[in-house]
Amino acid sequence: MEAFKEFKSSIGFNSFFNVLQNHVPDESIVAFYPGNGFFNRSYPLDMYVLTEKTICKFSADKEHYAIQIIKNIKIREVKYTYSSINRFEGSIIELSVDGAEPFIFDARNDIPEAWIEVVNSYIQKIYEIAIQAP
C-alpha cells in the first residue's frame, strides 16, 4: 500500500516499522491507522493495520513491543462520521468485530491539526474496506 510506505518514510521510527514488517509484510496491508505518538514523536506508539483477514495492533514504549492480531475478522457494524463541508474536521470510524472490543479510530481527538486531512484519508480507506467485508 503506497500510503503506508509514504507514511513510514515521512514519520521515522524505523525500528518500530522493522518489527511490524516481521509480523505483517507491507504488501499485505490494505489499510492502517497511526496513533498520536507518531505525530508527537514520542512513546507510546500505536499502529493499527488491516489485511484481508486480520486487524493488527502494534504498540511500543521505549523498552517493549506488544502485538495483538485478530484473525479471520468478521466486521458486524461500521459507524463512520465525517464532515461534508470541512475537510480539516477529523473523521471517526468505529468497527465492531466478532471476538474483540470495538476499534475506534478518531482523528478528531487523536491527531494534530496539521495531519487531519491525511489521516481522514486513512480512515476513509478503512471505511471502504470495511463496507466490502463479508
Secondary structure, 3 states (H helix, E strand, C coil): CHHHHHHHHHHCCHHHHHHHHHHCCHHHCCEEEECCHHHHCCCCEEEEEECCCEEEEEEECCCCEEEEEEECCCEEEEEEECCCCCCCCCCEEEEEECCCCCEEEEHHHHCCHHHHHHHHHHHHHHHHHHHHCC
